[in-house]
Amino acid sequence: MTTTTTTTIHFVRHGKVENPGHLLYERLPGFHLSERGRRMAEATARYIAADPQLSRVAAVYSSPLERTRETAGAILDALNKTRADRGERPLELITDPRVIEAGNEFRGLRIGHGEGALWRNGNWRLVANLWKPSWGESYRHIAQRVGEFADEKVREYAGRQIIVVSHESPIWSYRHLLETGHPEHWMFLRRTALASVTSITYDSDTGKVMRITYADPAAKVE
């Protein structure tokens, strides 16, 4: 009997961001995890490091943005402690722009009223169709670039697993494409909680998706 070799990519969403001005920060620099966000990242890190399978990932990737790198840093700290106990070399963070947040024309605006609000200056016209956003990068392009990254890593890490810390829109757009055949979706129905883990397992030879699972280790973090 032939045994199928599989590769698993665990897509982790970053923790909560410090954003007192309620800005739509998107790809803007300077947005870091809040205190709660750090606790969320640490909770997910403990979950990963305590799992006998998850703790044996071959690499940790993240988007280049601060909030993802900080979340990945917490995961690496926990993983490397476990690896040290096993006499293994520590992992180092690798960044990749293909898993970055979606491009968005609303960056720097905020939801609400007053100067700088999203709904001023006719911006509201760009949200007429949430299934196919017209305010920036399309869901299809988002899913395609994440898919290209995943296809490459499935081959590179055949038979192993990796962690990728990314953002809500890239993770869900890609997952929706895999599950439905199209990336377009209603943004308020995404199942990608902060610091959650979406695990996608592929046939290493064909790239076919074998299963998709989801966990929310930070759900109870206050």
N, C-alpha and C positions, 0 to 999 in steps of 0.2 A: 504494500500500500504506500502511495506517495504522500509524504508529509508536506503540507503547505507552509512555507516560510512567511512570516508576517512581520510587518513594521508598524509600530504605533507612534503616532504623534499626539502628544497631550497639549492641547491649546488652552493656556491659562489666561483669563482676563486679569488685568491689573486691579489693584485695590482702589479704594475711594480716594479721590483727589482733593487737596486743599484748594478751595475755590470760593472764598467769601463774597466775591463780586458776582457770582453766578454767571460767569462768562462762558460762552461756547468756545472752549479753548482749542479743540481739535488738534492741529499740529503745532500750535504755538509753543515756543520753548518756555521754560520756567515754571511749569506746573508739576508739583511734586505730590507724593502721597501725603494725606493727612495723618494725624495720629491714629484715627480709626483705620485708615487705609493700610498703615504699617501693621496694625494688629491683624487685619484681614490677611495680608500677605504672609505674616508669620503663622497664622492658623493653617493656611493652605500649605505652607512649607512644611509644617509638622506632619500634616496629612500625607504629603508626598514622601517625606523621609521615613515615616513609620511603615510604609507599605513595602513588603519584601520585593515586589516587582517594580513598582514605580521608582524606588530608591536606586535602581540599577540602570537608570537612563544613561545613554552614551554622550549626551550633549544637552546644553541649555542655550536656547536662542531667545532673543527678544527684539522688539521694535526699538529703534534708536531713541525714542522719547523717554524723558526722565521717569515718568510713572511706571513704565514697563520695566525699565532697567532696575529701578528700586525694588519692584516686586520680584523680579528675577534674582536680585541680590539676596533677598531673604530666603528664597528657595535654595540658592547655591550655598548659603551659610549652613542651612540645615542638612542639605545633601552631603556637603563636604565633611561635616562632622561624622556622619554615618560612614562615608567612604574611608575616612581616617581610621575609624574603628575596625574596618575590614582590611586595612593596609593598602588601600587603593589611592592612586593619585587624585588630587582635587580637580574638579572641572572648572573651566573659566567661561565667562559669558561671551557669547558671540552675537553681534547685532546684525540684523538684515532688514533693509528698507522695504522689502516686499510684504512684510507683515505690519507695516505702520498703519496708523489711523487713516480713515478716509479723508481725502481732500475735500474741503468744505468752504464755500464762499461766505459763510456766516461767522467765521472765526473772528474773535474779538468782540462780537455782539453779545447781548445777553437776553435771556427770556424775561419779559416783564414790560414795564412802562418807563417812560422818560427817555432822556438822551442816551443814545447807543442801544436802544431796545431793538430786538429782532423785527418787531412789527412796524417799525417806522420806515419811511422812504420807499415804500412799495415792496419791501422784502417778502412780505407775506405771500405775494403772488408766486414765489418760487416753491411754496409748500402745498400747492394745489393738488398734487398727486404724490402721496407718500410712498406708493408702491414703486414708483420710478422717479426718484428725486432729481429735481432739475437744478439743485443748488450747488452741485459740485460733482465729484467723482461718482460714476454710476455703480450700482450694485454689481453689475456684470464685470466691470473692470476690476473692482475690488476682489471679487471671487476669483477672477482669472489670475491675478498676481499672487494671491495666496495659494491657488492651485498649482501654479508653476513652482513655487517654493516647495510645496508638499511633494510634488512629483519628483523633484530633484532629491529631496531628503529621503524619500522612500527607497530610492536606489542606493543612495550614499550610505544609509544606515540599515541596509537589508538585514532582517532578523533581529533588529534591536529596537529601541524606543528613545524618543527625545522629548524634551519639553520646549514649548514655544510660548513666550509671554507676549500677548498681543492685545487687541482692543475689541470692544463689543461688535462693531460693524463688520470688520474683517472676519472674525470668527463665525458670526452668524450667517453672513452672506455666503461664505464658502460652504458651511454646513447645509444651508438651505438649497444651494445648488446641487450638492451631493444627494440630498434626500428627495428633492422634487424635480430636478432637471432644470430649474431656473433660479437665479439668485434673488429676484425681486420679492419683496416681502413687506409686511406691515410692521414698521419699526417698533411699535409698542407691544408686539407679541413675541419679541425675541426672548429666548430662554438662555441667557448668558449673564448670570449674576456676577457682581463684582468678586474677583478672586476665585471664580468657578473654574472647573476643569472639564473641557470637552475633549474626550479621547476618541481618536479615529484610528482604527486598525485596518491596514491594507494588506493585500496579497503582495509580497515583495517582488514577485516576478511580473505580475500583470498590472499592478497598481489598483486593482479592483478593491473597493471598500468592502470589508468583511463585516464590520459592526461599528456603531457609534454609541458611546456611553457618556453620561454626564454626572458630575458630582459638584456639590456646593459646600465645601468644607468650612467656609467663613460665614455661613448663613446666620449664625447666632452671635456673631461678634458685634458688640455695641461700641 
